[in-house]
Amino acid sequence: MTMERDTIKTAIRQKVIDLANKLGEDASDISDEDIIPATGALDSAAILELVVWYEKTYDFPLKQEEINIDNLGSINAMADFLLARKSG
């Protein structure tokens, strides 16, 4: 699996868009810095589905205390957190 930042961000963005589409929302204009829960494009169940997908896709089990806005709030935060943990 490639661990390139842009590739990771593209995959996360696509998953957010797909989950939003299932809810009848359009998240195609989401930016890398947008706080995903604050956009209103995903409900709590979809956010949970995004986190589960993130863990499975990147073989990246999260600790309870790591599931927060700082680490998972935006596309950039998710990519940066993944890369920092995988390289450390």
Buried (B, 14 or more C-beta within 10 A) or exposed (E): EEEEEEEBBEBBBEBBBBBBEEBEBEBEEBEBEBEBBEBEBBBEEBBEBBBEBBEEBBEBEBEEEEEEEEBBBBBBBBBBBBBEEEEE
